[in-house]
């Protein structure tokens, strides 16, 4: 069963991640604050990637079949960077 995508959680995680990046780029954080922000950024990145993967699994594509278009699950090309 496919997981439900939590749009609010994704949007808030992405927004928080952008805020962290801006703070770090401004150089206004201490070393300790930068490390904490970096750790939080990694967690948020993983959360966003998980939400995007779930969304990707839900994408369908229209394909021609018997003079009609039908929905089929989208299958991403396999990654060969392993």
C-alpha positions as CSV (number, residue, x, y, z in Angstrom):
1,X,0.0,0.0,0.0
2,X,1.4,3.4,-1.0
3,X,2.1,5.9,1.8
4,X,0.1,9.1,2.0
5,X,2.0,12.3,1.2
6,X,1.9,15.0,3.8
7,X,2.0,18.2,1.8
8,X,2.1,20.5,4.8
9,X,4.9,18.5,6.4
10,X,6.9,18.6,3.1
11,X,6.3,22.3,2.6
12,X,7.3,23.2,6.2
13,X,10.3,21.0,6.0
14,X,11.4,22.5,2.8
15,X,10.8,26.0,4.1
16,X,12.8,25.3,7.3
17,X,15.6,23.8,5.2
18,X,15.7,27.0,3.1
19,X,15.9,29.1,6.3
20,X,18.8,27.0,7.7
21,X,20.7,27.4,4.4
22,X,20.1,31.2,4.5
23,X,21.4,31.4,8.1
24,X,24.4,29.4,7.3
25,X,25.2,31.4,4.2
26,X,25.0,34.6,6.1
27,X,27.7,33.4,8.5
28,X,25.8,34.7,11.5
29,X,25.9,31.4,13.4
30,X,28.5,30.2,15.9
31,X,30.3,27.0,15.2
32,X,28.0,25.1,17.5
33,X,24.9,26.6,16.0
34,X,26.2,25.8,12.5
35,X,26.7,22.1,13.5
36,X,23.2,21.9,15.0
37,X,21.8,23.6,11.9
38,X,23.7,21.2,9.6
39,X,22.4,18.2,11.5
40,X,18.8,19.5,11.4
41,X,19.3,20.2,7.6
42,X,20.3,16.6,7.0
43,X,17.2,15.4,8.8
44,X,15.0,17.7,6.9
45,X,16.6,16.7,3.6
46,X,15.9,13.0,4.3
47,X,12.3,13.9,5.2
48,X,11.9,15.8,1.9
49,X,13.5,13.0,-0.1
50,X,11.2,10.4,1.5
51,X,8.1,12.6,0.6
52,X,9.3,13.0,-3.0
53,X,10.0,9.3,-3.3
54,X,6.4,8.6,-2.1
55,X,5.1,11.1,-4.6
56,X,7.1,9.6,-7.4
57,X,5.6,6.2,-6.7
58,X,2.1,7.7,-7.1
59,X,2.7,9.2,-10.5
60,X,0.9,7.6,-13.4
61,X,1.4,8.0,-17.1
62,X,-1.1,7.9,-20.0
63,X,-0.2,5.4,-22.6
64,X,-1.9,4.5,-25.9
65,X,-3.7,1.2,-25.9
66,X,-6.3,-0.1,-28.3
67,X,-7.0,3.3,-29.8
68,X,-7.5,4.8,-26.2
69,X,-5.3,6.2,-23.6
70,X,-5.1,4.2,-20.3
71,X,-3.3,5.0,-17.0
72,X,-0.4,2.9,-16.1
73,X,1.9,3.2,-13.1
74,X,5.0,5.2,-13.9
75,X,8.2,3.2,-13.5
76,X,11.4,5.2,-13.2
77,X,14.5,3.9,-15.0
78,X,16.7,1.9,-12.7
79,X,19.6,3.7,-11.3
80,X,23.0,2.4,-12.3
81,X,25.1,4.6,-10.0
82,X,25.4,1.9,-7.3
